Amino acid sequence: MNAVTPREREIIGWMAAGKTAAEIGAILGISPITVNTHISNAKAKLGVFKETALVAAALRNGIIR
């Protein structure tokens, strides 16, 4: 399993807090498309297909708390 980047970790944390890609983009000053790219990259690294599974895998693997 490839390690997620600090930015991917940050975005997953916001996802876990219930934020949408548009909201995360506004918080971080990046576009929602860029947010979705980070989410897609993190899903591939953790071997999951859905965003809820991404958050669950990140919690399970200690990537976020």
N, C-alpha and C positions, 0 to 999 in steps of 0.2 A: 504494500500500500504506500503510495507516494504521500508525503506530508503536505497538508494544505498550507497555503501561504498565510501570513498574518492578515492580509486583506480579506481572504476567503473566510478565515476564522472570525473576523470582525463582522462580516456580512451574515454568516450563519448565526452569530449571536443576536443580531438584530432580527433575523427571521424567527428565532426562538422567542423573541419578545413580541411577535405578532405583526411586525412591520412588513409592508409590501415592498416590491422592488422600487416603486416610485418614491415611497417614503424613505427607504434606505438611501437611494440616490440623492434625495434632498438633504438628508442628514450628513452624508459623506462628501457632497459636492461633486458627484459623478452622475452620469446618465443612467437611467434604468436599464438601458441595453448593456452597459458595462457591468452593472450589478448582476444581470442575468447571465452574462458571460462568466463571471466569477462563480455563480451558483452552478452553472453547467460543469465548469472545471472541477469544482469540489465534489459534485455528484459522481463524476467519472473517477476521481481519485479514491472515493470511498465505496465505489461499486454499487451505487443506488440509483434509482430512476425517478423517484418522486421527492419533492421538497420536504415533506414530512419525514420521509425515511432519512433524508440528509441530516435533519436536525436530530433525529433519534440516534443515528450512527455517530454523530459528533458528540452527543452526550455520553453514549456508551463507551466511546474511545477516549474520553477525557479531553477532547478538543475544545469544548465549551463546558461551562458549568451551569 
